[in-house]
Amino acid sequence: MNRTTDVEFTTRLRAVPTQGAAGRTVLIAGGAGFLGSHLCRQHIDLGARVLCVDNLSTGRMANIALLLDHPSFRFLRHDIVTPFDPGEPVHFIFNMASPASPPKYQIDPIATFETNVIGSENLLKLAERTGARILQASTSEVYGEPEVTPQAEGYRGNVQTMGPRACYDEGKRAAETLFYEFHARRGVDIRVARIFNTYGPNMDPDDGRVVSNFIVQALSGEDLTIYGDGSQTRSFCYVDDLVAGLMTLMYHDEGDIDRPVNLGNPGEFTVRELAEMVLKVTGSRSGLVSRDLPADDPTQRRPDIDRARKLLGWVPKVPLREGLALTAPYFAAELKRNAHVGS
Amino acid sequence: MNRTTDVEFTTRLRAVPTQGAAGRTVLIAGGAGFLGSHLCRQHIDLGARVLCVDNLSTGRMANIALLLDHPSFRFLRHDIVTPFDPGEPVHFIFNMASPASPPKYQIDPIATFETNVIGSENLLKLAERTGARILQASTSEVYGEPEVTPQAEGYRGNVQTMGPRACYDEGKRAAETLFYEFHARRGVDIRVARIFNTYGPNMDPDDGRVVSNFIVQALSGEDLTIYGDGSQTRSFCYVDDLVAGLMTLMYHDEGDIDRPVNLGNPGEFTVRELAEMVLKVTGSRSGLVSRDLPADDPTQRRPDIDRARKLLGWVPKVPLREGLALTAPYFAAELKRNAHVGS
């Protein structure tokens, strides 16, 4: 059984101003998830103490397996919808908790909403009590089906309050409001990242998002499923770039840093182009099949990252083809591991 | 002391299909507030049993004083953010709880948000347990600063997640999402009214909204305060019309009645026109003074009520001038009562 995928593919992080993290305690809610697990590892590498909190609804122990024995790492299985006492001083909080792919967050929409709203408020209260700085993993979904492209932070979005994506979209919007008020009224030190589509190692092969679907299908010799005509566009950010952005935002200290910051890769590709690139990178002979577009699926999403560039000096660096090439071996190892577990 | 204002000015309700209410128990959260108190009285008049739940944060006992001794009326002072047991079967729930004017809901934005989100979820859970039908008092604020006019229910709105109005606007949006999911996933029988600007007896003279401000200023001989240049427009619905709309929506049974319905008066007036009409109706010699427009104040808001007309056969009937004439004596009595109390 190969348990080393979370090491091999997560070592490309660029230099970020993370002097603030060493020797401090960092609580990472959703730390066993895709992005959260990268944050856990990076913080351990930086000499921070990490408290990983996850209810494992979509987080996976495999993502943090190699960290469990580290003396600076502690795992707490807990649902943040219930208040909790971390049992030690906390200096920084990353709120990465929530199912993030539509098939996962739609399994139990009310739980998704509660995680994003009540869970966020519980972490904000913890930050208030402890004086910790807290970063919210917000999302491009707050823009909904955008009428402008690219989307800058001032765009107020086009979101349905009542629809299959609302539990996540409105939950994330409401969480931003809570962050704003805990900052304005209670002096909590906040950061809000609006995260666009991200891919890379530690994604759940089964999470139902387009990059994982395509790579898994390509590696399994199945046809790649395209919803609609494949002309809808997406931007795809490699995980190392995104994690570097999150850490830069957290440990940066200048400017109006308490306002939302888009993080993502502005390169724009149609879903069909992505499918073709995956086929090339994996050397797969799979074909493409079409299915109906799900309700409320956005047709376009692309970040305007001017603010991140100016405020943080951050830009993504990994081209899509290179990122896919770095990601495919991870999924190949996962498929092998799952086949082994299943045999 | 004149305690009869809540009787004298609330008897103009038109015929609505309310046969469903007689003999049933109706829980009215926020029942001591402006709209809630009218619903309490109408239901008592219809032969329903009324459980009025209010934490009196902005609700006022004066609004329900004459109902307190009625055998079918029960008042429970309670904040719906904390779950509660009504102690008897409940058949219908109106969720009218929340401060509704910006100066009031901005006093404690986090409490406002919690009332709208956690409070709504508590009432939805109560509806789920008891099988009650539940109506949400949503708001035109879910449209934010609209880019289209008039606003139909399909318009997704233009709301800031982070700003002084967000605690109310995003709280109300999030509540709609909860209603949607409790209906879709848990079979709760829901109604969602998006209520536009309403005025009439039982408004708090001190609530800071434009109609109450103007009438109180006119009656007190003070100049009427106009924010900005007064060219921003509003639609104003007389309370009897609005309450008839709410009751029709609640007790109607046909069509896609679980989707949001705008309720309001599409007549459009500038704030300056309203001021001039108030001066005429009250015979006041007050003048007008200008102040800076508050941040995030919408410049236009007007309901498209086609859906209410087609689905419910509902249209507002009271012209603004007539409604103001019906409202001014209430405020005059309130001012007299307050002067008496203060003396």
Interface residues (C-beta under 8 A of the other chain):
Chain A: P109 I110 F113 E114 V117 I118 E121 V142 G144 E145 R156 G157 N158 V159 Q160 T161 M162 G163 A166 C167 E170 G171 R173 A174 E176 T177 L178 F179 Y180 E181 F182 A184 R185 R186 V192 R259 P260
Chain B: P109 I110 F113 E114 V117 I118 E121 V142 G144 E145 R156 G157 N158 V159 Q160 T161 M162 G163 A166 C167 E170 G171 R173 A174 E176 T177 L178 F179 Y180 E181 F182 A184 R185 R186 V192 R259 P260
